[in-house]
């Protein structure tokens, strides 16, 4: 069991364990209960009723947060020829093919998003064990496989705050970073509601029963704040 420090034990007293908070109230509390000296990342955690053993109940999609994530994203593009020129001009941090693949096989994974042109996937596929478990494998569902002439658009979307959300293997949990605590309460509200809307919109065809069972808002090393699900969904759908 993880041990909690004195500062955490002090701030957690401000959060009522059995209470479910309205979104604006939760955001205000999120600001009050942060005690770290750096700018923590805000995360939204969903517990769904999805049975991910069935392919038609797996959730995986993307959305663009209106205010971005607040994180400097390092982008790698697997491509050659014209695609390499386009990717570099669009601002990709790392661009290459066999040379990059060799580096990754040697243990290098200092990037946050990997994009590939279709013809590269036969080579990139052999990195499945390395990239797959880190959620970095290019995938058409996440929009990270694109032809050379579309690379600039994909790279720009990632820079502007495009995030991927998906259920974890074997369990129906979803964890997504939605910004930094230094964001204004309005910006946090916009990003959170935008993500929840996207999760609702992406409901798998085979979903049964209660789709979203719980939503928890938290920041790095901070306490989890449980949202009152039905009022929150009603507010977003209004």
N, C-alpha and C positions, 0 to 999 in steps of 0.2 A: 504493500500500500504506500502511495506517495506521501512523503512527509511535507507538511505545509509550514512556511515560515511565519514569524510573528506578525509581519506586515500583512500577509494574506489573511491571517486569522482575525486581524482587526477590521479589514475592509469587508470581509465576508459577512460580518455582523449586520451590515447595512442591507443585505439581501435576504428577504424572507424565503426560506427554503420551500415552503408549501404554497407560496403565492405565485400567481400567473399575472404578468404585467402587461399593460398596454404598451404599444410600441414606443411612443414618445417618452413615456415614463421609464421604460427600459433603457433607452438611449441616454437619458439624463443620468441614470444610475450607473451606466457603463462608464461615463466620464468620472463620476465621483469615486468609483471603486478601483481606479487604476493607481498603482503605487510605484511602478517601475520608472527608471530614469531615462529610458529610451521611448521612442514613439511606437507603441505596440500595434500589432495587426488586429483588426476586428474580424471575427469569424461568425458565420451563421451555421448552426448545426441542425439538421433535420432528422427526425426519426420517422420513417415512412412505414406504411403497412404493406410494402411490396415484398413479394417472395421472389428474390432474385435468382432462385434456382430455375425459374422459368424465364426463357429468353424474352417473352412478351411482357415481362414485368421489370426488366432492367431499365433504369433511368440513366440516360447519358445525352447531354446536349451542351450548348454554349449560350452565353448572352453577353452583351456589352454593358458594363456598369456606367451610368451617366457621368460619374465623377472619377472613374478609374479606380485602381486598387491602391494607388499611392506608392507602389513598389516599382523600382527600376527593373524591368524585365529583360533578361538576357536571351536573345533569340538566336537559335541555330537553324540554318537552312541547308538541307541536303539537296544539292543540285550541281549542274555543270553547264558549261557553255553560256548561252544567252541568259539562262536562269541565274547564273552566278553574277553576271553583270547587274541584272535587275535587282537581285537580293541585296547586293552591296549598296547600290544607289538608294534603295528603300530603307537602309539603315540597319540591316541585320548585323548582329555582333559577330557571328561566326558563319562562314559559308564554305562548303566543300563537299567532297564525296568520299573517295577511298581514303584520303588522308585523314579526314575527320573520323571516319568509321574506325580506322586503326587506333586513333587516340582514345576513342570510347572503349574499344576492346582492351586497351591498356589501363582503364580505370578512370579516365577523365569524363566528368559529367557536370562541369561548371556552367550550366545553362538552365533556363527555366521553361522554355518552350522549344519544341523541335517541329519544324515544318519540312515537308519534302515534296518534290515534284514526282509525279506518278512513276516515271521510269526508274527512279532511285529506290523504290520500295523493295525490289528484288534483293538489293544489297542491304538495305536498312533492316529488312526482316530478320537477318541473323543477329541483330542486336536486341531481339525481343526479350530475352531474359534480363538484360541490363536495363533497358528503357521501360519495359512493361511494368516492372514492379515499382518504378518511380513515377509512373503515369506520364512518361515523356514520349511514348511511341506515337509517331504521326498516325492520324486516324481520320477517315472521311467524316465520321460522326462529329468530331470536334473541329472540323474544317481546317485541319492542318496538313492535308494533302491537296495540292493545288498545282495547276499547270504554270509554266514559267510566266506566261503573260498575266497571271492573276496573283503573283507573289507579292507585288507591291501593296495591293488591297489587303491581303491577309496579314502582312507584317504591320500595316497601319492599324488594323483592327486590334491586334494584340497590344500594340503600343497604347491605344486609347482606353484599354481596360477590358478587353474581352476575356472572360473567364469560362472555364469548363466546369460543369458539375455532373457528378455521377454517383450512383450507389456503390458502396464498397462491396468487394467480392464477398459472397456468402451472407451478407447482412444488408438490410435496407437503410443504412445510414448515409447521409450526405454531408460533407464538410466543405465550406467554401469561404475564402477570404473576401471580404467586402469593403476593405478600405483601411485607413489608419485612424487612430484615436484623435489625431490632430485635426481631422476633418471637422467641419462644423456639424452641429446636430442635424441641420437641414440636409447636408450632403450625405450623412450617414443614413438618414431616413430615406432619401432618394435611392441610394444604392441597395439598401435592404429591401425596400418594396419592389424595386426592379428585379432583384433576384427571385423573390418569392413569386412574382408574376410569371417569371420564366419557368420556374419549377412547376407551377400550376399548369401552364400552357403545354409543358412537355410530359404531362401525365401519360405513362405507358398504356397502350391499348388493353393490356391484360390485367390492369390494376383492379383489385377487388376490395370491398370494404372501405375503411377509412384510409384515405391516401396519405395525408399528412397528420401524423399523430402528435408530434411535438416539435417546437422550434425553440432553440436556445441561442441567445446572443452572448458572446463572450469576447474578451480581448486577451492577448498573450499574458499568461500567468495570472489572469484575473478570474473572478468567480463567474459561473454560468448564471445567466438571468433568463428564466423561462417566460416565453411570451404566451399570452392568452390566445390560443390558436384561432378559435372561431371568430372573435371580434377582429383580429388582425387580418384574417382572410376576407372578412366582410368589408373592412375598410379598403382593402386593396381592390376588391371586385366592384366597389361602388362607382 
